[in-house]
Amino acid sequence: MQARSSSSESDNSLDEQHDSADNGYVSCSECGKNFTSKSYLNIHFRLHTGEKPFKCSECGKTFTQKQHLTSHQKTHTGEKPYKCEECGRRFAQKFQFSLHQKSHTGERPYKCSECGKGFPTKTRLRQHQVVHTGERAFECPECGKCFKTNSQLYYHKMTHTGEKPFKCLECGRCFARKSHLHGHQKIHTHEKLYQCAECNKVFNHKSHLSQHKRIHTGDKPFECKTCGKCFTQKIALILHERSHTGEKPYNCLECGKSYKDRSALVNHQKNHTGEKPFACSECNKRYKVNSDLLRHKKIHDGDLPFQCAECGKRFICKKSLNIHHRSHTGEKPYECVECGKCFSCNSNLVTHKRIHTGEKPYTCKLCGTSFTHASGLISHKKIHHPNE
C-alpha cells in the first residue's frame, strides 16, 4: 500500500515537472525559483544541498560551478586577462573587472529603500541591508560568533585554521584574502595609483586614500555604541569594542594566552621562539616587530619630539612620556587584584601577576626550561646554549 502511495507521489511530481516544462521553465522544489532549463536548476539546487563537486587541486577549495573553479584557479597562476583602460589595473575575473569599472563611472544603480545609499551591485545592496535589520544568520561552528554574510564567516573561519590560500608568486608570502594579495603585489610592481591632494602621499588602494583623508578632515565616522568614542577606521572600532566585551579570539597554542587582534598574537608568539628579526644598523639591537625598530632608530636620529615639562627629558612617543610623567606625580593606576600592589605601567602589572599564577611563558626550545621574563630566557641561552 505504501509503495503504491510513493509511486503515486512520484507520478504527481513528474506531472508537475511536465507542467513546468510546458510553460517553458522548471521550478526548484525547495524555494520555488524558476529556471529556463534543467541544467540551470541542477546548478541552483546545489545551494540547498551544499554540494560543491568542483575542487581546486592547488588549495582544496570547492565550488558549485566549473566556471567558478576556473576563475578561482587564476589566483594561483596569477593570470589577469581583464585590463582597465582607465587606470591599467588588471583582473582575473570578468565580474571583478565590471565591478571595478563602476568605480570610475561612479555608477551605483541599486538603492537602499531604508537610507537611499547606492551600490554598484545587487549583492552589495543585500549585504548593506543587513545593517538595518541587524540580522546575523551565519554562525561559526568553532566559537559561535555570528556574521551578516557567508563571506565574512568564511574569512573568520581562517582565524581558527590559520589557512592562507592566496600566495604571492613573486616572494611566496601567503594571505587569507585575495584583496590582501592584490594589495601586496603592488609592492613588487611599485604601482601606486591614488594620491592625496593635501600632502601628495600615494596609496595602492582607493579605500586607503579615503581612510588617509580623514587625517586632514578630522572625520571619524565609526562610533562605539557603548562609550561614544569615534574612530577613523572600522577595524579600529572593532578592536576597541573588544575592550568592552572582553572578546579575545586569537589564542596562542603554546601557552593559551588570548589577544584582541591577530598582530598582537603574532608578536606574542615571538616570545616563545625568541625571534627578533629586526636589527638596528647602528647598534645591532634587535626587535620582534618593525615598528619597535623604527621607534628605536629615532634615538640615533635624535628625533625625540616629546619632552617632559618637569625635568626636560625627551621621549620617542607620547605613551613613553605619559609613563615617565608618573615618576613625578607618583601615580600608579594599575593595581593587582590579588595583592593590591600598584604599578605605573600595565606591562609591569602583567609581569607581576606571574608571581601569583606561576606562569612561565618563555620556554627554551632546546632544553625545555621555562622563564617568567623574556630576559631570563635570553640570559639562559647565552650561558647554556651559546653556540645555538
C-alpha positions in Angstrom: 0.0 0.0 0.0 2.9 2.3 1.0 4.8 1.5 -2.2 1.8 2.4 -4.2 1.4 5.7 -2.4 5.1 6.5 -3.1 4.6 5.7 -6.8 1.6 8.0 -6.9 3.6 10.8 -5.3 6.4 10.3 -7.9 3.9 10.4 -10.7 2.4 13.7 -9.4 6.0 15.1 -9.2 6.6 14.1 -12.8 3.3 15.7 -13.9 4.3 18.9 -12.1 7.6 18.9 -13.9 6.0 18.3 -17.3 3.6 21.2 -16.5 6.6 23.4 -15.8 8.3 22.3 -18.9 5.2 23.1 -20.9 5.3 26.6 -19.6 8.9 26.9 -20.7 10.5 26.7 -17.2 11.4 24.3 -14.4 10.9 25.1 -10.7 13.0 24.4 -7.7 11.1 22.1 -5.3 12.8 23.8 -2.3 12.3 27.5 -2.9 10.0 27.7 -6.0 12.5 29.7 -8.1 12.0 29.2 -11.8 14.7 28.3 -14.4 14.8 28.1 -18.2 16.5 24.7 -18.3 17.0 21.7 -16.0 20.8 22.2 -16.1 20.4 25.6 -14.5 18.0 24.1 -11.9 20.6 21.4 -11.1 23.3 24.1 -10.5 20.9 26.2 -8.4 19.9 23.1 -6.3 23.4 22.8 -5.0 22.8 25.9 -2.9 20.2 23.8 -0.9 22.2 20.6 -0.8 25.6 22.2 -0.1 27.2 20.1 -2.9 30.4 21.5 -4.4 31.7 19.0 -6.9 34.5 21.1 -8.4 37.7 21.1 -6.3 40.9 23.2 -6.8 43.9 20.8 -6.9 46.1 23.7 -5.6 44.4 24.6 -2.3 41.5 22.2 -2.0 38.7 24.9 -2.1 35.5 23.6 -3.7 32.9 25.2 -5.9 29.3 24.6 -7.1 30.1 25.5 -10.7 33.0 24.7 -13.0 33.3 28.3 -14.2 33.8 29.4 -10.6 36.7 26.9 -10.2 38.2 28.1 -13.5 38.1 31.8 -12.3 39.5 30.8 -8.9 42.5 28.9 -10.4 43.7 32.2 -11.9 44.5 33.4 -8.3 47.2 30.6 -8.3 48.5 31.2 -11.8 48.5 35.0 -11.5 46.6 35.2 -14.8 44.7 38.5 -15.2 43.2 38.8 -18.7 40.9 41.8 -18.0 42.6 45.2 -18.1 41.0 48.5 -17.2 41.9 51.1 -19.9 41.2 53.9 -17.4 43.9 53.1 -14.8 45.7 50.0 -16.1 44.6 47.7 -13.2 44.1 44.0 -14.2 41.6 41.4 -13.0 41.4 37.6 -13.1 37.6 37.6 -13.3 35.2 39.4 -15.6 32.7 40.3 -12.8 35.5 41.9 -10.8 36.5 43.9 -13.9 32.9 45.1 -14.5 32.6 46.0 -10.8 35.9 48.0 -10.9 34.8 50.0 -13.9 31.9 51.4 -12.0 34.4 52.9 -9.6 35.4 55.2 -12.5 31.9 56.0 -13.7 30.5 56.3 -10.2 27.5 54.2 -11.2 25.5 52.9 -8.2 22.2 51.8 -9.6 21.0 49.7 -6.6 19.5 51.9 -3.9 18.7 51.0 -0.3 15.0 51.7 0.4 15.8 52.5 4.0 18.6 55.1 3.7 18.9 55.8 0.0 22.5 54.7 -0.2 23.6 53.4 -3.7 25.6 50.3 -4.5 27.2 49.0 -7.8 25.8 45.5 -7.4 22.6 43.9 -6.0 24.8 41.6 -3.8 26.4 44.7 -2.2 23.0 46.2 -1.6 21.7 42.9 0.1 24.9 42.9 2.3 24.2 46.5 3.3 20.6 46.0 4.1 21.6 43.7 7.0 22.8 46.9 8.7 19.2 47.9 9.1 17.7 44.6 10.0 20.6 43.6 12.4 20.4 40.0 11.1 23.4 37.8 11.6 22.5 34.5 10.1 25.9 32.9 9.6 27.3 31.2 12.8 30.8 29.9 13.3 30.7 26.3 14.4 34.0 26.7 16.2 33.3 29.7 18.5 29.6 30.5 18.0 30.3 34.0 16.6 27.6 35.2 14.1 28.1 37.2 10.8 26.0 39.1 8.4 27.3 37.4 5.3 28.6 34.0 4.4 31.8 35.5 3.0 32.5 37.2 6.4 32.1 33.8 8.1 34.4 32.2 5.5 37.2 34.6 6.3 36.6 34.4 10.0 37.0 30.6 10.0 40.5 31.2 8.7 41.4 32.7 12.1 40.8 29.3 13.6 42.5 27.2 10.9 45.3 29.7 10.0 44.6 29.0 6.3 46.1 31.4 3.8 45.3 30.1 0.4 46.4 33.1 -1.7 50.1 33.0 -2.4 52.4 35.7 -4.0 54.3 34.1 -6.9 57.0 36.8 -6.5 58.1 36.2 -2.9 56.0 33.3 -1.7 54.1 35.2 1.1 50.6 33.9 1.7 47.4 35.8 2.5 43.9 34.9 3.8 42.2 37.2 1.4 42.6 37.7 -2.3 42.3 41.5 -1.9 45.2 41.5 0.6 47.3 39.6 -2.0 46.4 42.1 -4.7 47.4 45.0 -2.4 50.7 43.2 -1.6 51.6 42.5 -5.2 51.8 46.3 -5.8 54.9 46.3 -3.6 56.6 44.3 -6.4 55.2 46.3 -9.3 55.7 49.6 -7.4 52.2 50.5 -8.5 50.7 53.4 -6.5 47.7 54.9 -8.2 45.9 57.1 -5.7 47.4 60.4 -4.5 46.3 62.7 -1.6 45.7 66.3 -2.9 46.6 67.7 0.6 50.0 66.1 1.2 50.8 64.2 -2.0 51.1 60.9 -0.2 50.3 58.0 -2.6 48.3 54.7 -1.9 47.8 51.4 -3.5 44.0 51.4 -2.9 41.3 54.0 -3.3 39.9 52.9 0.1 43.3 53.5 1.8 43.3 57.0 0.3 39.8 57.6 1.6 40.9 56.5 5.1 44.0 58.7 4.9 42.0 61.8 4.0 40.3 61.6 7.4 43.6 62.7 9.0 43.2 66.0 7.2 39.4 66.4 7.6 39.2 65.0 11.2 36.3 62.9 10.1 35.7 59.9 12.5 32.6 58.1 11.1 32.8 54.9 13.2 31.3 55.4 16.7 31.3 53.0 19.6 27.7 52.5 20.8 28.9 51.7 24.3 31.0 54.7 25.1 30.6 57.1 22.1 34.3 57.1 21.2 34.8 57.7 17.4 37.3 56.2 15.0 38.6 56.9 11.5 38.6 53.2 10.6 36.1 50.4 11.1 38.8 47.9 12.1 39.9 50.3 14.9 36.3 50.4 16.2 36.0 46.6 16.1 39.2 46.3 18.1 38.1 49.0 20.5 34.7 47.2 21.1 36.5 44.2 22.3 37.7 46.2 25.3 34.0 46.4 26.3 33.1 42.8 25.5 36.4 41.3 26.7 36.5 39.2 23.5 39.9 37.8 22.7 39.5 35.5 19.7 43.2 34.9 18.9 44.7 32.2 21.1 48.4 31.2 21.5 48.6 27.4 21.1 51.9 27.4 23.1 50.6 28.9 26.4 46.9 29.5 25.8 47.1 33.3 26.2 44.5 35.2 24.2 44.6 38.5 22.3 42.1 41.0 20.7 43.8 41.1 17.3 46.0 38.8 15.2 49.0 41.1 15.0 49.3 41.1 18.9 49.2 37.2 18.8 51.9 37.1 16.1 54.1 39.4 18.2 53.5 37.4 21.4 54.4 34.1 19.7 57.9 35.5 19.1 58.3 35.4 22.9 58.2 31.6 22.7 60.6 31.4 19.7 62.9 34.2 20.9 62.7 35.5 17.3 63.8 39.1 16.8 64.2 39.6 13.1 64.5 43.4 13.0 68.1 44.6 13.8 69.3 48.2 14.2 72.1 49.0 11.8 73.6 51.5 14.3 73.9 49.4 17.5 72.7 45.9 16.3 69.9 45.9 19.0 67.1 43.5 17.8 63.3 43.8 17.9 60.4 41.5 17.5 58.4 44.0 15.3 59.5 46.5 12.7 57.5 49.4 14.4 59.6 48.9 17.6 62.8 49.1 15.5 61.6 52.3 13.7 60.8 53.8 17.2 64.3 52.8 18.5 66.0 54.4 15.4 64.7 57.8 16.5 67.2 57.7 19.4 70.1 57.6 17.0 68.5 60.3 14.8 67.9 62.5 17.8 64.2 62.5 16.9 62.7 62.7 20.4 59.7 65.1 19.9 58.0 64.5 23.3 59.6 66.5 26.2 58.8 66.3 29.9 57.9 69.7 31.3 59.2 68.7 34.8 62.8 67.6 34.0 63.3 68.2 30.3 63.9 64.5 29.4 62.8 63.7 25.9 60.9 60.6 24.5 60.2 58.9 21.3 56.4 58.7 21.7 53.7 60.2 23.8 53.0 56.9 25.6 56.6 56.8 27.0 56.3 60.4 28.1 53.0 59.7 29.9 54.5 56.7 31.7 57.6 58.7 32.7 55.4 61.6 33.9 54.1 59.2 36.6 57.6 59.2 38.2 57.0 62.8 39.1 53.3 62.5 40.1 53.7 59.2 41.9 50.6 57.9 40.0 50.3 54.1 39.8 46.9 53.4 38.1 47.5 49.6 37.5 46.5 47.6 40.6 47.0 43.8 41.2 43.6 42.3 42.2 45.5 39.5 44.1 47.7 41.6 46.5 46.8 45.2 45.9 50.3 46.2 44.6 50.2 49.1 42.1 52.3 49.9 39.1 52.9 52.9 36.8 52.5 50.9 33.6 50.4 47.9 32.6 53.3 45.8 31.3 54.8 45.8 34.8 51.5 44.6 36.2 51.3 41.8 33.6 54.8 40.6 34.6 54.0 40.9 38.3 50.8 38.8 38.0 53.0 35.8 37.1 54.2 35.6 40.7 50.6 34.7 41.6 49.8 32.5 38.6 53.2 30.8 38.4 53.1 31.4 34.6 56.4 31.0 32.8 55.6 31.8 29.1 59.2 31.9 27.9 60.4 28.3 27.1 63.8 27.3 25.8 63.2 25.1 22.7 66.5 23.3 23.2 66.1 22.0 26.8 62.5 22.9 27.8 63.4 25.2 30.7 60.8 28.0 31.3 61.1 31.5 32.5 58.8 34.3 33.8 60.6 37.0 31.8 62.0 37.1 28.3 65.3 38.5 29.7 65.6 35.2 31.7 65.3 33.1 28.5 67.9 35.3 26.7 70.4 35.0 29.6 69.8 31.3 29.8 70.5 30.8 26.1 73.8 32.8 26.3 75.0 30.7 29.2 73.8 27.2 28.4 73.4 27.3 24.6 76.0 29.9 23.4 76.6 28.2 20.0 73.0 27.7 19.0 
